[in-house]
Amino acid sequence: MIILICGEEGSGKTTLAKPFAELIGAVYVNKDSYDGDLRAYIDGIASTEKTVVVDKRCKLQSSIDQIDPDYVVWMDTVDKKIQTPSRVDYHVSKWFDDTHQQLMPVVQRYMEKKNK
């Protein structure tokens, strides 16, 4: 499963993605620290049946489409007037210290529903 945590710079993507990946036992991938073919890299990890949490700045729907994630978390916590992408499964509009823990049961319900 590929979970994309995206949003504008400074929205809290990394602050959410790192502890969330650790919490669910996933592989954390930060687009800003990876220069190669990100999609091939993610596919390689996902092919081992591991969950991948991708931390990526996304300004356009096409940025999300390139990753083709199973689940999209949109971080909209900064006042940048960016249009919300059309494909969003979970919208974080306000940051809380336990946002990563709040997200876990939501993703679990999604995975259970998808596997039925």
C-alpha positions as CSV (number, residue, x, y, z in Angstrom):
1,M,0.0,0.0,0.0
2,I,1.2,3.5,-0.9
3,I,0.1,6.4,1.3
4,L,1.0,9.8,0.0
5,I,1.2,12.7,2.6
6,C,1.2,15.9,0.5
7,G,0.7,19.6,0.8
8,E,2.5,22.9,0.5
9,E,5.9,23.7,2.0
10,G,5.6,24.1,5.8
11,S,2.3,22.3,6.1
12,G,3.6,19.6,8.4
13,K,4.1,16.8,5.9
14,T,7.3,15.5,7.4
15,T,6.1,16.1,11.0
16,L,3.2,13.9,10.2
17,A,4.7,11.3,7.8
18,K,7.8,10.2,9.9
19,P,6.0,9.3,13.1
20,F,3.0,7.9,11.2
21,A,5.3,5.6,9.1
22,E,6.9,4.4,12.3
23,L,3.6,3.9,14.0
24,I,2.3,1.6,11.3
25,G,5.6,-0.1,10.5
26,A,5.9,1.4,7.0
27,V,8.9,2.5,4.9
28,Y,9.2,6.3,5.0
29,V,10.2,8.0,1.7
30,N,10.9,11.8,1.5
31,K,10.7,13.0,-2.1
32,D,13.0,15.9,-1.3
33,S,15.9,13.6,-0.3
34,Y,15.5,11.2,-3.3
35,D,16.7,12.3,-6.7
36,G,16.0,9.2,-8.8
37,D,12.9,7.7,-10.4
38,L,10.6,8.0,-7.4
39,R,7.8,6.0,-8.8
40,A,10.1,3.0,-9.6
41,Y,11.6,3.3,-6.1
42,I,8.2,3.2,-4.4
43,D,7.0,0.4,-6.6
44,G,10.1,-1.6,-5.7
45,I,9.4,-1.2,-2.0
46,A,5.6,-1.8,-2.4
47,S,6.3,-5.0,-4.4
48,T,7.8,-6.5,-1.2
49,E,4.3,-6.0,0.3
50,K,5.5,-3.3,2.6
51,T,3.5,-0.2,3.2
52,V,5.2,3.0,1.9
53,V,4.5,6.5,3.3
54,V,5.6,9.1,0.8
55,D,6.2,12.7,2.0
56,K,6.0,14.9,-1.1
57,R,5.1,18.6,-1.8
58,C,2.2,18.6,-4.2
59,K,0.8,21.7,-5.8
60,L,-1.2,20.0,-8.6
61,Q,-3.3,16.9,-9.0
62,S,-0.7,15.7,-11.6
63,S,1.9,15.5,-8.8
64,I,-0.4,13.0,-7.0
65,D,-1.2,11.1,-10.2
66,Q,2.5,10.5,-10.8
67,I,2.8,8.6,-7.5
68,D,-0.6,6.9,-8.0
69,P,-1.1,6.2,-4.3
70,D,-3.7,4.0,-2.6
71,Y,-4.4,6.7,-0.1
72,V,-3.9,10.5,-0.1
73,V,-3.5,12.7,2.9
74,W,-3.8,16.4,2.1
75,M,-2.0,18.8,4.5
76,D,-3.7,22.2,4.3
77,T,-2.4,23.8,7.4
78,V,-0.7,26.9,5.9
79,D,-2.5,29.9,4.4
80,K,-1.2,29.6,0.8
81,K,-4.6,29.5,-1.0
82,I,-3.7,26.3,-2.9
83,Q,-6.6,24.5,-4.4
84,T,-7.4,21.1,-2.8
85,P,-6.6,18.3,-5.2
86,S,-9.5,16.3,-6.5
87,R,-8.3,13.1,-5.0
88,V,-8.0,13.4,-1.3
89,D,-8.9,10.6,1.2
90,Y,-8.1,12.5,4.4
91,H,-7.8,16.3,4.8
92,V,-5.7,17.8,7.7
93,S,-6.7,21.4,8.0
94,K,-5.4,22.0,11.5
95,W,-2.3,20.6,13.1
96,F,-2.4,18.7,16.4
97,D,0.5,17.1,18.2
98,D,-1.3,13.7,17.8
99,T,-2.3,14.1,14.2
100,H,-0.3,10.9,13.3
101,Q,-2.2,8.9,15.9
102,Q,-5.6,10.3,14.8
103,L,-4.8,9.3,11.2
104,M,-4.0,5.6,12.1
105,P,-7.6,4.4,12.7
106,V,-8.8,6.2,9.6
107,V,-6.2,4.4,7.4
108,Q,-6.9,1.1,9.1
109,R,-10.7,1.4,8.3
110,Y,-9.8,2.3,4.7
111,M,-7.5,-0.8,4.4
112,E,-10.1,-3.1,5.9
113,K,-12.8,-1.8,3.6
114,K,-10.5,-2.2,0.6
115,N,-9.6,-5.8,1.5
116,K,-13.2,-6.9,1.7
